[in-house]
Amino acid sequence: MRFYLDSNVFIYADLNQEDIGDRARSLLREVQDGKQPASTSALTFD
């Protein structure tokens, strides 16, 4: 299964120090390590 990462994942990973921020950072690490396929859009960062 491929996940679509919307802007909230990146915002939570950057700004939230609670559990949801930890989960967002963990997901982004898995994507970066190639363990979890995911995609996003250029509009996410616009």
N, C-alpha and C positions, 0 to 999 in steps of 0.2 A: 504494500500500500504506500502511495506517495502522499505526503502532506503538503498542503498549501500554507505557507507562512505569511500571515498578514502583519500589518504594522504593530499590532498589540504584542506579538511575541518579542519583537525587537525592543519595544518600549519597556515592557516588563523586565526583560533581561538586563537592560541598562539602568533603569531607575528604581526598580522595586527590590528591596532587601528582605522581603518576607518569602514565604513558601512559594508563592506563584512566580516570583522572580527567580528563585532557585530552579524551579521546574523549567522555566523558559531557557535559562542558561544551559541546563542539562540537555534539553532538546537541541539547542543550537550546537552544542559540543558533539552530539551524536551525528548531526547532519554534517558537520565539518569533518568528522572522522570517517565518514562514509558508511556509518552504521544504519542511518535512517535516510531514505531518499525523500527529498523535499524540493519544493520550488516556491518562488515568489514572483512578484512583478516589479518592474521599474517604478510603477506608481506607488508601491509601498514606501519608497524613499523620497518621493516627490513632494 
